[in-house]
Amino acid sequence: MSAANLGGDGGDGFPEFNDGNVIIIIAAGYQFKLHLDHLKRSAERFRKLFAEGAASANQSEAVYGKLSRITAVDEAPAAPPPRKKAKKADATHYLVLQGVDERDLDTNCGVLVPTVSLSITVWQLATDNCPVEQNKDAIIQNPMIAGNLNAKIEQRYIRLWRNVLGALYHADMTLDQTDLATLIKDSVGMVSIARYLGCLPVVSYRIEHALISQGDTLWKSILNNPVAWMDLAWRVGARDIFKECLIHLAGIFHRLTADEKRSIPYEVFSKVEEKAQLLERYKASVDFRLASWISPDLKPGPIPPGGKVGQDHGRTAYADQIYMWIAQHLFDHFLKFAFQNGDNRGAPDGGFHFYQTIYRGGDAYLKKSDQDRFHQGDCPMTPKAQRVLFNAIADLKIQAKEVVRPLFTNAAKIDREKEKLLHFTCVPVTDEELEWLHIMKGIKKGKSRGEGEGEEEESDESEHAVA
């Protein structure tokens, strides 16, 4: 297949270099011509595959197929003799992708399909009339090779292999951005391939860049399913996506089911739990401040050192603030009943509605109708006095809003007001806290919560349906 057919420009460059000495055959008619030394430097799998005296890498892997080595011999056949003396050509190494089963790939991203060891001798004729490059197609069409190729393979899987191998050459990725579900499926597939080749650190940041380029669409999807996105972020080592998921999971941790908690990667569950506990401490601090809060307008100020109580601390000063004191009394009653009913941090929604009510102020609570019932019952007032008290309560609500404001700071990328979030996103996550991801060293997939402590075997890659 030509370079143009694989997304190249048809010239000397990825995916087919003129001086390449490794031909990777993905399927009949789909191939890459790359450099052995560069592949060995870039990916652990190639280093093992081409290590001197090493056997073919035919181990079972949960991958999009396997690469099997095909031996190339650089000498001419004994008979019939060529018309001219054959020139010795540089040995070209052939790798064939095997084990691709479309029925399994759609659900498992590549099941365990043992690869049959290949040992095929390919004669390369190098003459003035038939150089190696011109004879390349005939070599690839050798029935012994073609019989081991995937006759039918979806274009998507070819594209994913191209993206991963291209990342080793800093080539742009070609992703299907029809929707995020497809983009996620592609990302999981590329992670699977990159893990197999041992080049995840090279590929991970490119995958994250492609996902982040989706902008608000990505952040909304994470909002709707942070558990699934956390699993993908952990596999890819995507720092910004991981951070966004961590913030949302901390905010909704109180309502996650047991199954959802078990779906969070084992290695990061403690970090999610830590952030959720930090959020609970934030709310406990706000509860304490609310319970002990007094409007600043009611505080005449401290007595200066060595000073005496003056007119600012006398009966007249407090009497002048009588309506604000009544407003404070009504606010304290509102808090008392809310705490008694368990509307604060112990509520099923984690207290979100209660704290949001105070944050919104205005008619969200202690509205005009509530005050009218107060006047009609225990404390009748003249219309003018009612208006003064109404304004005092309005001022107090504005002041009380500042007590709960820290809970409504937004550490996430999503627009809180626009998306009408029903959980907190105030928990900070610093870059230093994410250093343990070890992206540059590669992310190793471990156990899920609930698995045996002694289990070392990695579970199969899975895809999540993310809306």
N, C-alpha and C positions, 0 to 999 in steps of 0.2 A: 504494500500500500504506500502511496506517495505521502510526502510530508504534508502536503496540502490537505489530504484526506484525514489526517490526524490533527489538523488544526494548525499546522506550521505554514510557512510562507513558500515552501517548495524549494528554498535555497539551502545553503550549508548552515544548518542550525537545527535546534530541536524541532521535531522528533527524529530527524535523520541527519547525522553529520557525515560529511564525506570521508573523514578520517576515523569514523567510529569503528570499533572492532568487536562490539557485542551487539548481536541482533536478538531482540526480545520479541518473540512472536506471540501476540495475544490471542489471535484467532486466524483462521485462514484469510489471508489478505490484509491483516492488521499487524504491523510490526514497528519496532523502534530500532534505530541504529545509534548506539551510544558508546561511551568510552569506558573501557574496563577499569583503568586506574581511578577515574572520577567516581565510578559506581562503588568501588571498594572503599574509597575514602568517605563516601557519603552515607552508606547504609551497611549495617552489620551483616545482613543476609548475604550481600554480595561478597563481603570479605570472607565469610565462611564458605560460600559456594566456590570461590575461585582460589581458596587457600591451597597451597602446593600439597598435593597428595590427599586432599580432602575428598570425601565421597560426595556424591550428588545430594543436594538438599531436598530429599524426598520425604521429609517427615510430615506427619499429618498436622495440619494447622486449620484453625477456623478462619479461613481467609477467602478472598475472592479468587480461588484457584491457587495453584502452586507453580513455581518455576522449576523446571527440570532441565538439567544440563544435557546438551547434545554435543558429542565430541566432533570436532572438525579436524580433518587431516589435511595438511597442506602439501601433499605430494601428488603427482600425477599417477593415473593407473598404469599398470605394467603393459597392457595391450588394449586397444591398438595404439602404437606409438604416435604421438602427435607429429604433424608435419614439421613443426619447429620445436626446438628444445623449450620445454616448459620453464617459465620463470617461477622461482619460489615465492609464494605469496605469504603475507603475514597471516597467521592463524586467526580465523574469525570464530568467535564463540557464539553458539546459538542457544537461547533459552526459550522454552515453550511453556506457555501457561496451561496448566491442567487443572482438573477438578472442579471446573465451573459447571454448576448445575442450576439452571435458571429456576427450577421449581423450588429449590431450597433457598436460593439467594434472596428471593422476594420476601421471605419470612425470617431468615436467620442470618442474613448478610454473609453467607458462606458457611456451609456445614462442614463437618469433618469428612473429607473425601480423600482417602489414601491415594497417593500418586504412584503410578507404576513407574519403576525406574527405567529410564531410557538409556540405551547405549547404541547410538546410531552413528555410523561412519558416513560422512558427507565428502564426496570427492569434489574438490575445487580445481577446475581446469583453468590454468593461467597461460594463455597464449596470446600472441599479438592479435589474432583475429577474434578471440573470445576472452576478454579480460574477466576477472572475478566478478566485478560489479555487474556486467551484462549477464553473467550466468547465475546471478543471485536468485532470480525468480524461479528458475528451473530447479535450483537446490531446494527452495522452500516448498515447491510443489511436489517434491519427492513423496510418493505415496506412503512411505514409511513414516514420514513426518506428518503429513496431512491426516493420517489416520489417528494421530494422537492429539490433533487440534480440536478446538470446539467449533464444530461446523456452524452452529447457531449460537450467537451470543448477543445479548442486548447492547445497543449502542451506549447505554448508560454505563455499563461496566467497563467498556473500552474507554469511555471518557474519564472515568474515575482513575483507571490505571495511568492514563495520559497525564492527569492532573498531579498524581503523586510522583511519577517519574519526572515530570516537568518541573516540579518544585525543587528537585535536586539541581536543576539548571536555572533556577529563578525565572521560570516561564510563568506567564499568567495562567490562572485557573479558569476553566470553562465550566460554569455551574448552571444547572437548570433552576432558574429563579422564578418559575411559574408560581409557586407558592412556598410557604415555609416548610410544609410537610415534606415536599420533595427535596428542598434544600437540606433539611435535617437528615433525610434518608441518604442523600449523597455524602453528607459530612460523616455519618457513621460508617459508610462504606469506605471512604478514604482513610479514616482512622484505622479500620481493620487492615487495609492494605499496608499502611505506613507501619503499623505494629509488626506485621509479618516481615516487612523489609528491614525493620530496625531503624527507621528514619523519622519517627514521630516528631521529634523536636524541630525538624526542618519544615514539616508540613503543618504543624499545629497552628502557628501564628497566621499562616495564609488562610486556613480554614476559618479562623476567628475573624480575620479581616473581611472575608466574603460574607460571613453572617452579619457582622456589625454594619456592613454597607446597606443592610435592609432597613436601618434606622428604626422609626417608630413601630414598624410592623414587627420587628424582632422583639422589642421591649414589651409590646402588647402580648405577644405569644408567650413570653416568659412569665408575664403576670398571670396568664390563664393556666399555665401548667409549669410551675417552677420545679417540681420534682423531676419531671422528664428532662427538662433543660439542665438541671444540675448534673444528672447522669451524663449527658452529652458533654457539658463543660468540663467535667472531671476527666472524661476519656480524651478529649481534645487538648486539655490544659489551657482552656480559654479563660484568661484572667478576668476580663471585663464581664463576660457572661456569667462566670462563676460568682463574681461579686454581686451582680444583680440578683441571681438566684438566692444567694445567701441572705440578702436583705429581705427578700419576699418571704423566704421560708421562716426566718426569725419572726416575722409579723404574723404568720398564719400557723405557727407551730402548735398552738393550743387546739386547733381544729383539724390537724392532720390525723387520718386514721392510722391504725396499726400497720396496715398494708402499705400505706404511703410512706410511713417512716422506714419500713423495711426496704423500700425501693430506693431510699437515699444511699449512695455509695458508703460502704462501711467506713472508709478512711476519712470521710468528711462529716459523718453524722455528729461526732463530738463537737465539731466547729459550729454546726447549725444549732445544736443544743446550747452551746456556750452563748451564742448571740441571742437566742430566745430568752435565756436566763438574764442576760444583760438588759433586755427590753423589759422584763418583769421588774427588775430593780429600778428602771426609769419610772415605771408606772407607780411603784410603791413610793418613790420619792415625791411624785406629783400628788398622790393621795395625802401624804403627810403635810405637804405645803398647803393643799386646799383646806384640810381640817384645821390648820392653825392660822389660816390667812385672814388678815384684816385689811380693809381698803386703806391705801396710803393716805386718803383724805381724812381718815379718822385718827391719824397719829399726829399729835401736836409737836412731836419731836422730842428727843432726849434732853434731859437736864444737863447743861454743860458742867464739866468738872469744877467742883467748888462752888457751883451756882445754887440758886434756890428756885423752888417752884414759883412761877410767876403767873401773870394773867392768862398766858397761853394754856395753862394747865388747870384753870379754874372752871367753875360751874357754867359760867357764861360761854366759855369757849366750847364746851361739850354740848350745851343746849343749842348753840347755833348750828350744830351738825345733827340735830335730832332726826331729820329725814334720811340722812345717810346711814344713821344707826339703825333705823327701821329697815332700810334696804339691806344692810348687812345681816340683820336678823332673818329676813326672808331668804336671803341667799344661804345662810347657815341651815335653815329648815330644809331647803332644797337638797343640800348635801347630806343632811342627816337621813332623810328618807331614801336617797339614792344609795348610800352606804348600807342602810338597813336592808334594802331590797337586794343587795349584792350586784348593783349595776356597774360597779367599778371593775377593777382588774380581775376579779373572780368570776365575772359574768361569762356566759358561753361565747360571746364575741370578744373576750379579753378586755371588756370595758370600752371598746371603740366608740359605740354610740354615745355613752355617757361623756367621755372626754371630748368627743366631737361636738356634742351639744354645747358644752361650755366654750369650746373654741369658736363656734359660730356666733354665739351670743344673740343679740337681736331678739327676734320672736321665737327662737329655738327653745327657750325656757323662760319661766316667770313672765309670760306675755301679759298683755292687757287683760285678757279674760281671767287669768289666774289672780291678778291683782284685784279685779272687781269682786271676786268671791271673798277675798281677804277683807275688803271694805264692807261687804254686805254681811259678813259674819262677825268677826271679833273686833275689828277696828274701823268703825265708820269714820269717814273724813269728808270734809267739804270738797267740792269739785276742784277748787284751787289747790288744796292740800294734796289731793290725789295726783294732780298734774306735777307738783313739785316732787312727790315720791316717785312717780313714773320716771322722771328725768334722773333722779338719783340712782334708781335701779339700772337705768341705761348706762350711766357712767360707771357703775360698779361692774357691770358685765364686761365692759371694755377692759377694765383693769384686771379682772379675773382671767380673761383670755390669755394674758401673758404668763399665767402660772402653768397652763397646759401647752403653751406654744412649743416647747422643746419636743413634745411627742409628735408634732406635725411638721417638723423639719423633714426634708426629703433627701435621703442619701442615694436614692435610686435614680435611674435615667428616665423612668416613666413620669409623665405629667400627672400628678396626683389629682388636681382639680378637674382636669379634662376627662380622666378615666374614672373619676368618682370611686377611688379606692376605699375598701372597707377594712383595711388593716394598716398598721403602722409601718413606715419605711424609714424610720429615724435612726436605726442602728448603724453606726459608722463601721466601715471596713477599710482599713488602710492598706496601702501597697505592701508595707512591711509584713502585715499579717498573712499575705498571700505568698510570701517567699517559699513557704514549705511546699508549694505545688511543684517546685523543681521542674519547671517547664523545660528549661534548657537541657535537663538530663533525661527527659522523657517521663511520661506518667504511666505508672504500672497499675493495671486494673486489679483490684483486690476483691475481698468478699463483700457480700451484702449483709446487712444486719440480720441476725437470726441464723446464719450459717455456722457450722461447727468451727470452733477455734482452731482445730488442727487441720482444717482443709486448706490446701495450698493450690489446688487446681483452679484455674481461672474459668469462670463461667462463660458461656457463649455470648457473643455480642448480640444485643437486641436493639430493636428500633421501637421508639415510642410514637404513638400517633399524637402529634401535637397540633392543635388547631392554630 
